[in-house]
Amino acid sequence: LGALANKLVPVVANGPLAFRLQEYATELQTRRSDLDDVLARIGVDAREHTDDAMQALVAEADKMVQVCAESVRDAAIAASLQRIIHYKIAGYGIIASYAKALGRHEQAGHFAQLADRDKAIDAEISELAKATLNLEAARSIPIESAPMTTH
């Protein structure tokens, strides 16, 4: 995910989103090291299992960069990042719950903190999307060509 964030920074046109992505990429590097340490203390190697769902979400985010028009790209990137972050929040919550059930309260607290941090990042991206990214994307699409559903 850190590699994806670094890859997206030069593609993003919106300055605040690019800045947030760069910060997140840096934070993810630190988190990766911390997470490896926490897991090693309980005898788990994080690299033993590849999360196919996360890989698919990352691939989808990468695809958005390729297929979206520049006028909507930042909104699409933000939406893709939020999907990834929501998945991470769910995963951290599940792991925290398991750790708590196993009496590993220190690890449970650590994973709960990671979930809280991602919730804060998600809120920042949401606010940015609502305040600017989605509006800019919507302005670039003529009303008559905007998809409408009847559901």
N, C-alpha and C positions, 0 to 999 in steps of 0.2 A: 504494500500500500504506500509506503514511503517513496518507492521508486515511481509509482504512478503520480503521486503528488508532485514530485520533482519534475516529472515529464510534462505535467499540465501547466506549471507556472509560466513558461514562456509562451504558451498558447493562449492563455487567458488575457482578454483585453481590459477587463475591469481591474483597476489598481487595487482596491481593497480586497477583492477575491484573490488576486495573485499574492498579495501580502499574506493573507490568511493561509493560503495553501503552502507558502514557503515556511511559515511558522509551524504549521501542522506537520510538514515533512521533517523538520528538525525535531519536533517533539516525538514523532514516531520512532526516530532513530534511538532516542533516549529510552523510550518505552520498550522498545524491542530488547535492549540490553537488560533493563529491569525485569521484564517479563521472563527472559531466559534465566535470570538469576533466581526468581521466585520458583519457577518450574523445576529448575535443577535441585533446589533445596528439598523438593518433595519427590525427586527421582523421575521427573518427566522430561523428555526431550521434545521441545516444541516442533522440531523439524521431522519428527517421525511420521506425522500425518499432514497431508496437504488437504486443505479445506476447499473442496471442489466448488461449493457454493460461493465462497469468497472469490475464488479465481474467476468464476463466471461474472460476478459483479464487477470485478476489476476489468475484465475483458470488455464488458458492456460499456463501462466508462471510457475506456480507450477507444471503442468504436464510435462513441458519440463525438469525439474530437474529429474523427475522420468523416462522418456522414452529415454532421450538422452544418448549416450555413453559418458563416461568421456572426451574423446578426443575432442568432439564437444560441450560439455555442456556449457562452458563459452560463446561461440559464440551464442548459442541458448538463453541463459539467457540474453545476451546483446540485442539480437533482440527482445525478449519478453518485456524487459524493455523499449525499444524504442517505441514499439507499445503503451504501456501504457502511456508513456510520451507524445507521439503525440496526444493521445486522451485527455490528460489533457490540453495540449496547446490549442487545439480546444475549449474545454469547458471554459477555462479561457478567451479566446478571445471572445466567445459568451457572456459570463456574463459581460465582460468589455464593450462590445458594447451596451448591454441592459442597463447597469448602466448609460452609457453616454447619451443614448437616454432619460432616465428618469431624467436627470439632476443631477445624483449622481456621480459627477466628482471625488470625493475622492475615492469612492469604485471602480470606473472605473480604476483609476490609480493603485489602489492596485492589482486588478486582472490582469491588463496589466503587472505589475511588476512580478507577479507570472508566467505569460506566458513567459516573457523574461528570467526569472531564469530557467525555465524548458527547454527553447530553448538552453541555455548555457550548461545545464547538458546533453541534447541530443547531442550537438556538441562534448562534451568530450567523451561520450560513442561511438559516431560514429568514432572519431579519434582513440580511443583505439581498436575498432573492426577492422578498416582498417589497423592499424599498426601492430597488433599482433593476436587478437582473431580469425579473419576469416582466416588468413594465417595458424595459428596453426591447426585450424579445417580442412582446405583444405589439409594440409600435411598428415592428418591422414586417408584420404579417398583415396583408390587406384583409379587411373584414370578410369580403366575399370568398376568400380562399381559406379562411380559418375553418378547420374541421368542426362540425357540429354533430352532436348525438341526440337521439330522441328518447334515450332511456330515462 
